Amino acid sequence: MDKDAIILVLSCLGIVQAIFLVVYLLTLKKGNRKANLFLALTILGLTIRIGKSVLNVYLDLESWQRNLGLSGILLTGPSLWWYGKALILSKKSFLSKDILHFLPFILFVAFSMLIPNNANPISYVIYILVFSHLAFYTFLSFFLLLKNKNEIRKQLARWYRNLVIGAAFIWLFYMGHLA
């Protein structure tokens, strides 16, 4: 087996493990079920995005398929923020109007076949807007943590902080890749 095949197999194993974790979190009956849902959505968003990146190296993906991968970022940001709210402010409920935070993801998926994704200037603008969306929600997540850090257990604060830092590093990686 050559090194590209090994990298592809290992990457796909990581994607499959992430999907198993999403399913596990969605079916877990104990604990904070709302927090589990938003953590599962965060992981799903990252898995969609990273999975697209892996597949795009080895396959010639269509524009709409690359857009579906990009849409994962639009799911990750609000899910990460809502995960923090469910974890830190466990009494906070998710209202029907709060679905508006997920509207960019829903619209991006719905119109993925119409959105250009072919390295032209408008494609770069869309890419930057999508990753600005993640930057905005990453900032909101940091702010949520800082605002409430004295009201939660240190271990929980550390866990959420590390998750937000991880999302920030992913943001930095993809923005660095743009340059």
C-alpha positions, 0 to 999 in steps of 0.5 A, a space after each residue: 500500500 502506498 502512503 496516499 492510500 494509508 493516509 486516505 484509510 486512516 482519514 476515513 477511519 477518523 471520519 467514521 469514528 466521528 460519525 459513531 460518536 455523533 450517533 452515540 451522543 444523539 442516542 445517549 439517554 442520561 446526562 444533559 441531553 440538550 448539551 449532548 445534542 449540540 455537541 453532536 451537531 458540533 462534531 457533525 459539522 466539523 466531520 462534514 467539513 474535514 471529511 469533504 477536505 479529505 475526499 477532495 484530495 482524492 476525488 474530483 468533487 462537484 461544486 455542490 459537493 464542496 458546498 455541502 462540505 463548506 456548510 459543515 462550518 455553518 453548523 459548527 459555529 452555532 452548535 458550539 455556542 449552543 453547546 456552551 449555553 446548554 452546558 453552562 446555563 443548563 436552565 436555558 431553553 432552546 426556543 423556536 426562534 433560536 433556530 434562526 442561528 441555524 438558518 445559514 446552514 439550512 439555506 446553504 445546504 438547500 441552495 448548494 447546487 446554485 452557490 458558486 464554488 470554483 475558485 472565482 472571486 465570488 467563491 472566495 467571498 463566500 468562503 470568507 463569509 462562511 468562516 467569518 460566521 465560525 469566527 463570530 460564533 467562536 468569539 461568542 463561545 469564548 465570551 460565554 465562557 469568560 462571562 460565566 467562568 466563576 459559576 461553573 466547575 473548573 473541569 467543565 470550564 476547561 473542557 469547553 475552553 479546549 473545545 472552543 480553542 480547537 474550533 479556533 485552531 480549525 478556523 486558523 488552519 482553513 483561513 491559512 489555507 486560503 492565503 
